[in-house]
Amino acid sequence: MLSNLIEDAGLERICKKRMTSLLNDVIILFAGNSGDGIQFLGKKLSDTCTSSGNYISTFSDFTAEIRAGFSGVKIHISNKHISYTGEKYDVLVVMNAFLLKKNLKKLKVGGIIIADISGFNKNQLKLAGYLDLEYTLKKYKVFCLKISSSLYKRNIKINKKKSFLFKNMFVLGFLCWLYNLNFSKNVFFSKKENKYNLKILKSGYFFGKKKGFYTEKYRIFYYKKKSGRYRNINGNEGISLGMIAACKKANINMFYSWYPITPASEIFNNISKYGIKTFQAEDEISAITSAIGASYSGNLGVTGTSGPGMSLKQEGLGLCFMLELPLVVINVQRAGPSTGLPTKTEQSDLMQAFYGRHGECPIPILASKSPSNCFYISFIACKIAIEYMTPVIILSDGYLANSYETWKFPKGKDLKRIKVNYNYKNKKLPYERNKNGIRFWVPPGNRGYENLIGGLEKENLTGNVSSEEENHEFMIKNRQKKIKKLKNYLPLKKINIGKKKGKLLILSWGSTYGCITEAVKKLIRKGYSVSSMHIEYIYPFPNGMKDIIYNFDKILIPEINNGQLSNIIREKFLISPIALNKIMTFTVSDILNKVYQVL
């Protein structure tokens, strides 16, 4: 057993006198089998730390199968705002021997291992290939949790065969003891969550307190945040709340249609909590066309999907673009092609967003950079859709969708006003436009504004079907001109970190923001002439971007694909960027090593 090996190695000591070390931050990795409650454990610890006054950033990793494979959560807890979960971790919480072997290489020397000994019997150690665990563990501090026997001793009436269902809460209680977290004030369970959870959490806390494993305990410095309400938020929650806030600002109703697909399905779960009209369609085509129907009737139509579903929505996007109605389409990207790896991240749908439709059909594209940024991106996407009478694409991804970070709740007065292009006072034609070339939004049932709907080309002003070539060319140019004018609405592009001129500019989009930001900060401290620019408005590109690009000798573009943004930048700006492509998530080391090579 693991406990015997540890005791023989002299690693488990009981001391009455304890020291408390103050930390600026700590990175914890939880690793267990699917069904061990690892994701729930990570969420509860994140909420606890935020309630205690710290900032957090998390990353979730799990398989697509139910109760098969492995599940992991990495949590970076800090006393300052953070946007990256880090590479190596300080604490490794493992539920079995195989996961110890799999994850041990990224645990810092001298780090902490918290192990459930039920996953370290002789057979499991043999299967994991551990012949000499004693030597392996000498570099680390090890805590053994005898979860099943501890619950039995504390008279918590749970069948021993079912005790594994609650070991995640026992671990949470132990971490509350180890890091001086006040679980009585900051750990909350809903009525739906099991009644045993709080009891088992307490048993984990008092297990650590009674055993007093080491002379050393820990506490993370609290950062004095600005006044306001804070909560943890993941990307899907951010998108949901951003759209709801936008509809409140515009004083219109939202209609959300969807077809179940990972990792976008959680958006529906979040939206349905707030009484929004929702519709689960029989397929992706029905989902987008029903959203278009909602927009035609005067609501904001929204639909969410991932890669395979986005392919099926392309003709519907062209229809909405032709009708000039507001629509928001959310693509939470995942690894492909086809079904691919539904729970893994890629940035591989950028080309599809740019060029996926037939015909001349330019549609605004926005991309989120962090979980909290998803709120603002979805709010702006709704604002553009409503004010410019056009469909808008939001690109998120699986990393953002499932990762949490600390977010300050915005006040309604701080959000921008959204103006709806209604005009009932003066009688106008159905496709008559304002000074910016944007048609007025007139829901059906208004006398004098009757027009034909459908995908056939419209006659200017009247909206009647027209087969005239001259009219078709005029309408294509007119619709494109309207989208190009959006550049004047977007904020002037600026450098994210670094100087305005230099040897190397790192250009990025999407969820690589946190990793690249951390890497560039390190490079600047080392004296390298490096700057970074992150793009949130991908089409059309904002003003000022061209000037920034031409101010640098070289452009490096890291992407979780085979170079899609690199190809677009090469085409638009006639330069030859250096592509750094990876099909899995980037680390800071990946960025640093490439910059050393380039410079």
N, C-alpha and C positions, 0 to 999 in steps of 0.2 A: 504493500500500500504506500501511497505518496507520503502519508504522515510519518511512517516508520523511517523512510529514506531521509526525510527532513530532520527528524530527531537524531538519527545516527550521524548526520552531517554537522550537527551542532547549530543548525540554523534557527530552531524554534526555541526562544528564550522567554521566560516570564519574569518581568521586573516590576516592582511596585512604583518606582520613580519614573515619571514619563516627561519627555521634553516635547514642546510643540514648535515645529519649524514653520515659518511663514513663507509662503510661495507667491510668486507673481502669476504663475499659471501652471496647469497640469494637463497632460493628455492621457486619456484612458481609452483602452480598447476592450470591448466586451466581445467574446467569441463563444458561440455555442451552437448546438444543433437547431434546425428549424423546429419550433415547438417548445423551445426552452424559454420563450418570453424575452428574448434579448432586445427586440425593438421596443417593447413596452418598458423594460428596465432603462434603456437609454433615454426614452422620452421622459420618464419620471425623474431621473437624475438631472436632466437638462432643466426641467421646470423647477426643481428644487434649488439648483444653483442660481437660476435667474431670480427666483423669489428671494434668495439670500443676498442678492446685490451684485452678482457676477455676470459677465458676458459669456456666451457660449457659441460654439460653432460645431456642427455635427456632420458626420457622413455615415450613411447606412449602406450596407452591402448584404444582399440575400439572394437566394436562388429563386427560380420561377416555380419550382415544385412545392407543393404543400406538405409539410412535415417530412421533407427529404432534403439532404444537403446541409449547408451551414449558413449561419446568420451572424452578422457582425455589426457593431456600431462603434464608431470612433468619436469621442467627445473631447473637444478642446475647451477647457474652462480657464478664464483669464480675468484679470482686474481691469482690462482695457478692451476697447472694441477690436474684434478680430474678424477676419474673413477667410481664414484657412485653417484646416484641422491639423496641419503638420504632418510630418513623415514618421519619425520615430516617436514612440510613446513612453510615458513614465510608468504606467500601470497596465498590466495585462490581466484581465479577468477571464479565466478559461473554465469550461465545464468538462473537458475531457483531455486525455493525453495527446490525441492526434492534433487538436487545435493548439495545444501548447507547442508542439513541434513546428506546426505550420506558421505560427506567428512570433515565435521567440526571437527570430533574427532581427526584428525591428524594435525590440524592447531595448531601451537604453541600459548600458552596463550599470549595475547598482539599482536598477528599477525594481518595482514591486510586482510579484506574481500573487494573485488571489485565485486559489484553485478549489473546486468542489471535489473532495477526495473520492466521491462515488464514481467519478469518471476516470479513476487512476488505479484500477485493480490490475492484477498481474496480466490478465489477458489483453486489456487495453494498452498497457505499456508495451507488451510484446508486439501488438499490431502496429503501434506507432513507431516501432523500431528503437525503443529506448532500452539499451543494455546497461547504461551507467548514468542514471538520472541524478545520482548524488553529485557527480562531477559537473554536470550541466548546470545545476542550480546554485553552485557556489558563488557565482557572480551576482546573484540577485537576493532580494529579501522575499521570503516566501511566507504566505499566510494560508493555512489549511482550514477550510470551512467544512465541518461535519454537519451538514445541513439536516439530513433526515433524523439523526440521533438527537440533535439539538432541539428540533421541533417536538420530538417525543418526550424529551426531558422537561420541556416547558409546558407540558400538558395541553398542547394545541391538538385538538382531536381531529387529526387528518389521517386517513389511511396511509400507511407507510408507502404503499405502492403508488399513491397519488401525490406524495410529498414533492416529487420532482416538478410538479406543475407550479409550485410556489417558491422555488429556490431563487428565482430572480428577485423577489422581494426581500429575501433573507440577505442576499448580496447587497441590495440597496441599503438596508439597515446597517450592515457592516461598514459600507463606505461612508455613511453619515457619521458613524463613530470615528472612523479613521481620519476624516477631513473636517471634523467638528461642525457638521451641518445640523441645524436645528430642524429635525424632521417633524416635530410636533406642530411647528408653525408653518412650515414650508412644503410639506408633502400632503397632497390632496388626492382623494379618491372619489369618483362619482358614485352615485347610488347603484349604477349598473355594474360597477367593478366589485369583485368578490369581497365578501365581508371578512375573509381571513387575511386580506392583504396587510392591513394595518397591524394586526397581531403579529404576523410573521416578520414584518419590517422591524417592529420593536424587539423581537427575539434576536434578529441579526445584530441590532445595535447593542443589546446587552450581552450578547455572546462576545463581541469585541471588547466591551468594557470589562467583563469579568475575566477574560483570558489575559488581557493586557499584553498582547504578544511581544511588543517591542518597547524600548524606552522612548521611541519617537512617534509622535502623531503630527498631523499637518493641518494647516489652515491657509486658505487662499485669501490674500488681501482683497478687501472690497473696494471697488472704485466708486467714488461719489458721482453718480449719474446726474445729468440735468433733470430738473423736475419734469414729471410726466408719467404716463402709464406705459409700462413695459411688459412685453410678453415674448414667448418664443414663437417663431413662425417658420413654416416650410414653404417651398415654392408654390405648391398647389393651393395652400391656404392663402398665400399672398395674392395669387391671381384671382381667386374667388372674391376676396374682400375688396380688391381694387375695382373689379367690375361692379360690385354692389354699390360701392361709394360713387362711382361714375354715374350710375343710373339715378342715384339719389340727387346728385348735383344737377343732372339734366332734367330731373323730375319726369322721367319716363319709366315704364316697366321693362324688366328684362325677361327674356325667354331663353332657357338653356336646353338644348337638345343634344343627345349623346348616344353613342353605342359603346358598350363596355370594352375598354382596352387599357392595358398596363403601359405606362404609369400615370395615365391621365384620369383614371376613374375616380380618384379621390376628389377631384374638382367638383364632380356632381354631389358627392357626399357632403362637402362643405357648403355648397350653394343651397342644397335642399333644407339645411338647418334654418335658413332665414326666410322661409316662406316664398321663395322665388318659384315661378312657374317652370317646371321641368318636364322633359319628355324623353323616355328611353325608347329610341327608335329601333326598328327591326334590322337596320343596316346603316352604314356610314352615309350612303347617298340620301336616304330618308332623313337622317339627322341634319344634314346641311340644308336640304330643301325645305324642311319644316322651319328651320331658323330663318331662312329667306322669307318664307310666308309670314312669320312673326314680324319681321322688319317691314314688310309691305303694309301690314296692318297698323304700324305706328309704334311697335315695341322695338327694343334692341335685341336682335337675334344673335345668339352666341352658340358656338359648338366647339367641343374639345375632343382631341384625338391624339394618336401617335403616328409613327411613320407609315405603316400599312394603311391605316384609315385615311391619312392625308392624301394618299394616292387616289383614293376613291372620291375624295371631295373636290378634285380639281375642276371638273366640269361645272359643278355647282358654284365654285368661286367665279368662273367665267360668266355664268348666268347673272350672279349678283353684281358683278362689275358692269355688265351691260345694262342692268336695270338701274344702276347707280343708287343702291340702297345701303344703309349701314349694316355691317356684319363683322363680328370678331371671330376668328378661327384660331384656336390654340393648338399648337403642335408640341407636345411634351416628348421630345425626341428620345429614341432608344436605339440599341444596337440592332442593325439589320445586316443584309436585306431579308425580305420576307419576315417570318416571325422572329428570326435572329435570336438575340438574348434580351428578352423583355424587361429584365430587371437591371440591365447594365446601360451605361451612358455612352452616347456618341453625339457628335455634331454633324451628322451626315445628311441632313435634310435641307441644307442651305440652297443648293442648286435647285432642288425641287421647289422651294419657296420662290426663287427667282424666275425659273423658266418652266415650271411644271405644267402650265396651262397652254392650250393651243391658241393661236391667234395673238394679236397684240394686246396683252392684258397685264399691264404693270400694276402691282398691288403693293401698298406700303408694308414693310417688314420691320418688326421690332424684336429685339432679343434681350432677355433678362440676364443679369450678371451675378445675382446673389438671391437667396431666398426672400429677403426683405425687399430687394429691388423689384421682385415680381409684382408687388402691390402697385408700385408707381408705373411700371411698364404697362400693366393691364389697364390702369386708370387712363394713361395717355392714349393707349390703343383705342379705348372706347371713345375718348374725346375726338380723336382723329376720324374714326368711323362715322360719328354723328355729325361733326361739323363739316366734313369733306364728302359725305355721302358716298362712301366707298367701303368695300371689305378690307380688313386689316388682318395680317398674320402675326401672331405672337409665337416666337420660338423659345421654348424652355427646354429642359432635358431632365433625364432621370436623376441626375445628381442634385439639381436644384429642387426637384419635386419632393425628394425624400429627406433632404438635409434641413436642419433647423439652425436658426441663429437668433440672437436677441434683437428685438425690433421695438422702437419707440412708437407708440400709437399716435398717428397724426391727428390734428384737430381739423374739423370740417372747414373752418375758416381759412386754413392754410392750403387747401386744395383748390386748384384752378377752376374757374367757372366754365361750364359747358353750355354753349348756345345751340339750340335746336333750330334748324332752318325751316320752321313753319311759316307760312304766309297765307292767312285767310282773309286779310283785310282788303287787299287789292286783287281783283280777279286776274289770274295769270294762266298761261298755258302749262300743261303738266310737266314739261321739261324745260321750262324757262329757268334762267340761271341768275345768280347774283353777280356782283362785280368780280368775284374770284372764279367765276365759271362753274360754280357749284349749284346744282339743281335744288329746287325747294322740295321739302319732304311733305307730301300730301297723302294722308291715309285714305283708303277708298271710302266712298259714301259722301263725298263732297261735290256738290253740283258744279259743273263747269270744268272739273279737273279729271274727267274720265279719260282713261288711256288704256291701250292694249298692253298686256304683260306677256312675257315669253322671251325666248332667246334669240329671236330674229332681230335684225338691225332696226334701230329706231330712227325715225325722222326727227331732225332737229326741232326742238320746241314742242311739237305736238305729241311725240312719242308713238306715232303711228308706224306700222311696219313699212319699211322702205327698201327697195331693191336697187336703188340708184347708186352707181359706183361713186359718184362725186360726193353724195351724202355720206356713204360708208367711210370714205377717206377723211372727210371733215370730222365725223364723229370720233374716229380713232385718234386723230390729232387733238381733238378737243378734250377727250378723256385723259390722254397722256399729259397734256398741258396742265390739267387740273392737279394731277399727282405730282408733277415737277414743281408746281407752286408750293407744295408742302415744305420744300427746303427752306423757304422764307419763314416758316412757322417754327422750325426746329431751332434749338439753341446752337450758337456758334461753337464749333468743335474746338476743344482745348486738350493740351497734354494732361494726362492723368498724373504721372509722377516724372520728375526730372526736368531738364532744360528744354527750351524750344528748338534748339539746334544741337547736333551732336553726331557721333559716329554711328550709333545704332538706335533704331526705334523698334520696340516690340509692339506690334499691332495685334489686338485680340478681340474676341467676341464671345459671349455666352459665359458658361460656368468656369472657364479658365481664369477668370478675373482674379480670384483670391490668390491662387498659386503664383500667377505672374506678378501681381502686386508685391507679394512677399519676396520674390526673387529679385525684382528690380531694386527694392529697398536695400537688399544685401549688396548688390552690385555697385550701387551708388556709394555706399559706405566704404567699399573697397577701392573707390576712385575710378571706376569705369564710366565712360561717356555713354550712358544708356538712359533712355527714357521709355515710357510706355503710354500708349493711347488705346483706350477701350471703346468699342463701338456698340452703342445700344440701338441707334437708328441705322439700320442696314440698307434699307431702300426707302426713299432716296438717301444717298449719303449726305450728311449735313454740310453746310457751308464751312469753310476753313480747313477742311480735312486735306484737300489737295496741297495747300501751302505747307502744312505740317509735314506731310510725307516728303516733299521735295527739299526740306531743310536737313535731311539726314542722309548720310552716306549709304547706309544699308537699312533694309527693312526686314525684320524677322517676324513671321506669322506662325505661332503655334496653334494647332487645331487638332481636335479629336476626330479626324477624318484623313483622307488622302490629299488634302490641299484645295478645298473648295473655295474658301475666301481668297487664297493665294491666286487662283485662276481669275477670280472676279476683279481683284485689285490690279492684276497684270493687264487685264482688258480695259479697265476704266481709266487707269492712270499711266499706262504705257511704261511701266517699270518692271524689274525682275526681282520680286521679293524672294527671300530665303524661306523655304517652307520647313517647318518642324512638325512632322505629322506622327501621331500616335493614335492607336485605335482604343486604348484604355486611358483612364484619367492621368493627367500630368502630375509630377511632383516638382518641388522647387529644384531638386538636383537635376532633373531633366533640362530645365530652363538654364540653370547655371552652366552646365557642361556644354550646352550648345553655344552660349554666349562666349565662353572661353575659346571654343573652337573658331567661332566667327571672327573674334577680335584678336 
